[in-house]
Amino acid sequence: MGTSGGSGAASGCGSNTALLGLQVKEAKVTEGEINIARENYRPAAERASLLYFILSDLNKINPIYQFSLKAFNVVFEKAIQRTAPAEDVKQRVINLTDEITYSVFMYTARGLFERDKLIFLAQVAFQILTIKKEVSPLELDFLLRFPFKTGIASPVDFLQSQGWGGIKALSEMDEFKNLDSDIEGSAKRWKKFVESEVPEKEVFPKEWKNKTALQKLCMLRCMRPDRMTYAVRNFVEEKMGSKFVEGRSVEFSKSYEESSPSTPVFFILSPGVDPLKDVEALGKKLNFTIDNGRIHNVSLGQGQEVVAERALEVAAEQGHWVILQNIHLVARWLGTLEKRVEQHGMGSHADYRVFMSAEPAPSPEAHIIPQGLLENAIKITNEPPTGMYANLHKALDLFSQDTLEMCSKEIEFKCILFALCYFHAVVAERRKFGAQGWNRSYPFNNGDLTISINVLYNYLEANPKVPWDDLRYLFGEIMYGGEYISVEMLDGELYLAPGFLIPPSLDYKGYHEYIDDNLPPESPYLYGLHPNAEIGFLTVTSERLFRTVLEMQPKESDAGGGAGVSREEKVKSVLDEIIEKLPEPFNMMEIMAKAEDKTPYVVVAFQECERMNILTHEIRRSLKELDLGLKGELTITSDMEELANALFYDNVPESWTRYAYPSLLSLGAWYADLLLRIRELEVWTTDFVLPATVWLAGFFNPQSFLTAIMQSMARKNEWPLDKMCLSVEVTKKNREDMTAPPREGSYVHGLFMEGARWDIQSGAIADARLKELTPMMPVIFIRAIPVDRMDTKNVYECPVYKTRMRGPTYVWTFNLKTKEKAAKWILAAVALLLQI
């Protein structure tokens, strides 16, 4: 009985097992099918994850760019719903990937400043192509780093030495073999290409036109760095589609649709732009206004925090909108605000919305806005229009026909009003030219212009005649600073810019039409600058683009260190090369023993050698320490980590610049320059004879050398030092032509002019030549003279700076001869630079 029962049970078990086996088999088949289907969709998922990591890296550019995974998921899901259906799975995945990419781009781009959009796009394009193995890591690395060879003179007149150094480095890669000899051999063909208006759209000479898009970018980076932002934009368009570069802005109502009680809208402010107009206009359509009590508008500042908290409470309960302006002004309260916004985001009335605005911090360290307020919000930037046309219309828009008729001296009033509008536009837009536009950047806004017009009205009404000097002083010195107001304007003889006459007396509409019909096309001439200023500004913008994208590359990727070289190996090779070339410190005891007489020049030499010893000591110490760290004999500290990063990215390490002199060079060029400085000091301190011509830029402190010239001549001629000044005479000779120092004073070389050039024939400042951004000055003869012998007629007081940064790097003012009005060179921001 037991046995048959047993066997019965066993047989029942057997059929169950067979059934289970079948189910497992089917499940395995289904699982297989699901896996295949899942694998099909993997590219879309991979793209989404790549985009999210790029997004979360954007805060390296500006800490205000914060994005949460939660917010990203919403965008991701909406993109899936928006994707056009397709029968074929492969096509469906292509559609999905494209829609996800575009949706994320639009979502992100509206919250980025214009100058950062291209950085974001370039990073997306390079990363996508790297994953698809469509770009060579070696070429991408060249494009981003631009490792040019230093100290090589260019054999062709259309390339600067830095560009030629890039060509030489590029020619060492197989794909670019013989590029250097080809450019020399067919110089005429290449010159035409390199000097064309828009080389990024021209066909490359000979077989180089068959190179890949990335290879063309590499060549162009050497030849025309100023065109690289345009070239990268074209590259993105070619690889990703033109919708990515159209620059269409999202209508505010569209952004509003994506907001919710838990997703606020965050306006990132720019000077002179009021984004609240958009909120109010939309509110009106949806019946939310300040008058009907459904919008609470709080401008934050002292004591407004309580008002804001109450507004949030009421609005969350009753479904109102809250506008919180300028939250960056209440740093201490932001933590509370973050909690309140989060708290009211849950379980509130469905119509409740929060709109915040804040200015971005001037530096990453000064950033105070909590991550929680930023990362889930819809971020929107509103930037002022660019270009003279938009700015001039915008300035006029602040007034009306009534403004034009309000003054009894109508003709004069309208004339000066138009000039001030032009002046305001110049002032605002010169900012983009960096230190050449404004030595110190200052945020002018609409208030400056409207106040100036009120001042103008009051002064004209109070005086029988137009007080030109008073007006010029008020607007020029106090309100802005400049040269546009003069009596000639009333006769219609004043050109506001080349080819743009001051308009005759017109009505309000007439002035707008006059701008439309007569304003010359956008160019630096409209701002009193030379076209070279734009080349300089575009080059700096391109360099920032590549530097930022380089620093955003994934640490472990190939593009980080080029092909097959690990990060550590790259750092080690740079480190070894620097240590190997570093000279021994100056022996101060020996040097002091050699100098019998402590002349002012000898004192300068001592100081310079001492400062050089401090710098080279720090270089040697920090590199030896890092070397031990890399070998594993010391624990790596954060200082060592920063040093390694700098060596890897070709930046001058922070711990070195502290002991050095201002410089904008990359590490390779900076170190080559340092070795030249040491060489100069070695030559000078062997016998303390002043060199035939002194390299003024080679000093830590060029002022001390210029002061020494005055001191030594004051001693010799027994003149009082406080009644002396420097006389600056530009010779007709170059450094090579100089064989002996002058009897008194000194010859100096190595200065460059920015904004104009020195004309040797006429011995005066002249207009710059196109694409010659910083022409070399001839040797300059500097000596001291009594102040009363100083020739002040026909001179431009030209500032001398250590670098293109200007501002804090000021050294001295040299009086240079000019045949034209000095005002022209002031407006063109002409300066001498010691290093370019």
Rosetta blueprint (number, residue, H / E / L):
1 M L
2 G H
3 T H
4 S H
5 G H
6 G H
7 S H
8 G H
9 A H
10 A H
11 S H
12 G H
13 C H
14 G H
15 S H
16 N H
17 T H
18 A H
19 L H
20 L H
21 G H
22 L H
23 Q H
24 V H
25 K H
26 E H
27 A H
28 K H
29 V H
30 T H
31 E H
32 G H
33 E H
34 I H
35 N H
36 I H
37 A H
38 R H
39 E H
40 N H
41 Y H
42 R H
43 P H
44 A H
45 A H
46 E H
47 R H
48 A H
49 S H
50 L H
51 L H
52 Y H
53 F H
54 I H
55 L H
56 S H
57 D H
58 L H
59 N H
60 K H
61 I L
62 N L
63 P L
64 I L
65 Y L
66 Q L
67 F L
68 S L
69 L H
70 K H
71 A H
72 F H
73 N H
74 V H
75 V H
76 F H
77 E H
78 K H
79 A H
80 I H
81 Q H
82 R H
83 T L
84 A L
85 P L
86 A L
87 E L
88 D L
89 V H
90 K H
91 Q H
92 R H
93 V H
94 I H
95 N H
96 L H
97 T H
98 D H
99 E H
100 I H
101 T H
102 Y H
103 S H
104 V H
105 F H
106 M H
107 Y H
108 T H
109 A H
110 R L
111 G L
112 L L
113 F L
114 E H
115 R H
116 D H
117 K H
118 L H
119 I H
120 F H
121 L H
122 A H
123 Q H
124 V H
125 A H
126 F H
127 Q H
128 I H
129 L H
130 T H
131 I H
132 K L
133 K L
134 E L
135 V L
136 S L
137 P H
138 L H
139 E H
140 L H
141 D H
142 F H
143 L H
144 L H
145 R H
146 F L
147 P L
148 F L
149 K L
150 T L
151 G L
152 I L
153 A L
154 S L
155 P L
156 V L
157 D L
158 F L
159 L L
160 Q L
161 S H
162 Q H
163 G H
164 W H
165 G H
166 G H
167 I H
168 K H
169 A H
170 L H
171 S L
172 E L
173 M L
174 D H
175 E H
176 F H
177 K L
178 N L
179 L H
180 D H
181 S H
182 D H
183 I H
184 E H
185 G H
186 S L
187 A H
188 K H
189 R H
190 W H
191 K H
192 K H
193 F H
194 V H
195 E L
196 S L
197 E L
198 V L
199 P H
200 E H
201 K H
202 E L
203 V L
204 F L
205 P L
206 K H
207 E H
208 W H
209 K H
210 N H
211 K L
212 T L
213 A H
214 L H
215 Q H
216 K H
217 L H
218 C H
219 M H
220 L H
221 R H
222 C H
223 M H
224 R L
225 P H
226 D H
227 R H
228 M H
229 T H
230 Y H
231 A H
232 V H
233 R H
234 N H
235 F H
236 V H
237 E H
238 E H
239 K H
240 M H
241 G L
242 S H
243 K H
244 F H
245 V L
246 E L
247 G L
248 R L
249 S L
250 V L
251 E L
252 F H
253 S H
254 K H
255 S H
256 Y H
257 E H
258 E H
259 S L
260 S E
261 P L
262 S L
263 T E
264 P L
265 V E
266 F E
267 F E
268 I E
269 L L
270 S L
271 P L
272 G L
273 V L
274 D L
275 P L
276 L H
277 K H
278 D H
279 V H
280 E H
281 A H
282 L H
283 G H
284 K H
285 K H
286 L L
287 N L
288 F L
289 T L
290 I L
291 D L
292 N L
293 G L
294 R L
295 I E
296 H E
297 N E
298 V E
299 S E
300 L L
301 G L
302 Q L
303 G L
304 Q L
305 E H
306 V H
307 V H
308 A H
309 E H
310 R H
311 A H
312 L H
313 E H
314 V H
315 A H
316 A H
317 E H
318 Q H
319 G L
320 H L
321 W E
322 V E
323 I E
324 L E
325 Q E
326 N L
327 I H
328 H H
329 L H
330 V L
331 A H
332 R H
333 W H
334 L H
335 G H
336 T H
337 L H
338 E H
339 K H
340 R H
341 V H
342 E H
343 Q H
344 H H
345 G H
346 M L
347 G L
348 S L
349 H L
350 A L
351 D L
352 Y L
353 R E
354 V E
355 F E
356 M E
357 S E
358 A E
359 E L
360 P L
361 A L
362 P L
363 S L
364 P H
365 E H
366 A H
367 H L
368 I L
369 I L
370 P L
371 Q H
372 G H
373 L H
374 L H
375 E H
376 N L
377 A L
378 I E
379 K E
380 I E
381 T E
382 N L
383 E L
384 P L
385 P L
386 T L
387 G L
388 M H
389 Y H
390 A H
391 N H
392 L H
393 H H
394 K H
395 A H
396 L H
397 D L
398 L L
399 F L
400 S L
401 Q H
402 D H
403 T H
404 L H
405 E H
406 M L
407 C L
408 S L
409 K L
410 E H
411 I H
412 E H
413 F H
414 K H
415 C H
416 I H
417 L H
418 F H
419 A H
420 L H
421 C H
422 Y H
423 F H
424 H H
425 A H
426 V H
427 V H
428 A H
429 E H
430 R H
431 R H
432 K H
433 F H
434 G H
435 A H
436 Q H
437 G L
438 W L
439 N L
440 R L
441 S L
442 Y L
443 P L
444 F L
445 N L
446 N H
447 G H
448 D H
449 L H
450 T H
451 I H
452 S H
453 I H
454 N H
455 V H
456 L H
457 Y H
458 N H
459 Y H
460 L H
461 E H
462 A H
463 N L
464 P L
465 K L
466 V L
467 P L
468 W H
469 D H
470 D H
471 L H
472 R H
473 Y H
474 L H
475 F H
476 G H
477 E H
478 I H
479 M H
480 Y L
481 G L
482 G L
483 E L
484 Y L
485 I L
486 S L
487 V H
488 E H
489 M H
490 L H
491 D H
492 G L
493 E L
494 L L
495 Y E
496 L E
497 A E
498 P L
499 G L
500 F E
501 L E
502 I L
503 P L
504 P L
505 S L
506 L L
507 D L
508 Y H
509 K H
510 G H
511 Y H
512 H H
513 E H
514 Y H
515 I H
516 D H
517 D H
518 N H
519 L L
520 P L
521 P L
522 E L
523 S L
524 P H
525 Y H
526 L H
527 Y H
528 G L
529 L L
530 H L
531 P H
532 N H
533 A H
534 E H
535 I H
536 G H
537 F H
538 L H
539 T H
540 V H
541 T H
542 S H
543 E H
544 R H
545 L H
546 F H
547 R H
548 T H
549 V H
550 L H
551 E H
552 M L
553 Q L
554 P L
555 K L
556 E L
557 S L
558 D H
559 A H
560 G H
561 G H
562 G L
563 A L
564 G L
565 V L
566 S L
567 R H
568 E H
569 E H
570 K H
571 V H
572 K H
573 S H
574 V H
575 L H
576 D H
577 E H
578 I H
579 I H
580 E H
581 K H
582 L L
583 P L
584 E L
585 P L
586 F L
587 N L
588 M H
589 M H
590 E H
591 I H
592 M H
593 A H
594 K H
595 A L
596 E L
597 D L
598 K L
599 T L
600 P H
601 Y H
602 V H
603 V H
604 V H
605 A H
606 F H
607 Q H
608 E H
609 C H
610 E H
611 R H
612 M H
613 N H
614 I H
615 L H
616 T H
617 H H
618 E H
619 I H
620 R H
621 R H
622 S H
623 L H
624 K H
625 E H
626 L H
627 D H
628 L H
629 G H
630 L H
631 K H
632 G L
633 E L
634 L L
635 T L
636 I L
637 T L
638 S H
639 D H
640 M H
641 E H
642 E H
643 L H
644 A H
645 N H
646 A H
647 L H
648 F H
649 Y H
650 D L
651 N L
652 V L
653 P L
654 E H
655 S H
656 W H
657 T H
658 R L
659 Y L
660 A L
661 Y L
662 P L
663 S L
664 L L
665 L L
666 S L
667 L H
668 G H
669 A H
670 W H
671 Y H
672 A H
673 D H
674 L H
675 L H
676 L H
677 R H
678 I H
679 R H
680 E H
681 L H
682 E H
683 V H
684 W H
685 T H
686 T H
687 D H
688 F L
689 V L
690 L L
691 P L
692 A L
693 T L
694 V E
695 W E
696 L H
697 A H
698 G H
699 F L
700 F L
701 N L
702 P H
703 Q H
704 S H
705 F H
706 L H
707 T H
708 A H
709 I H
710 M H
711 Q H
712 S H
713 M H
714 A H
715 R H
716 K H
717 N H
718 E L
719 W L
720 P L
721 L H
722 D H
723 K H
724 M E
725 C E
726 L E
727 S E
728 V E
729 E E
730 V E
731 T L
732 K L
733 K L
734 N L
735 R H
736 E H
737 D H
738 M L
739 T L
740 A L
741 P L
742 P L
743 R L
744 E L
745 G L
746 S E
747 Y E
748 V E
749 H E
750 G L
751 L L
752 F E
753 M E
754 E E
755 G L
756 A L
757 R E
758 W E
759 D E
760 I L
761 Q L
762 S L
763 G L
764 A E
765 I E
766 A E
767 D L
768 A L
769 R L
770 L L
771 K L
772 E L
773 L L
774 T L
775 P L
776 M E
777 M L
778 P L
779 V L
780 I E
781 F E
782 I E
783 R E
784 A E
785 I E
786 P E
787 V H
788 D H
789 R H
790 M L
791 D L
792 T L
793 K L
794 N L
795 V E
796 Y E
797 E E
798 C E
799 P E
800 V E
801 Y E
802 K L
803 T L
804 R L
805 M L
806 R L
807 G H
808 P H
809 T H
810 Y E
811 V E
812 W E
813 T E
814 F E
815 N E
816 L E
817 K E
818 T L
819 K L
820 E L
821 K L
822 A H
823 A H
824 K H
825 W H
826 I H
827 L H
828 A L
829 A L
830 V L
831 A E
832 L E
833 L E
834 L L
835 Q L
836 I L
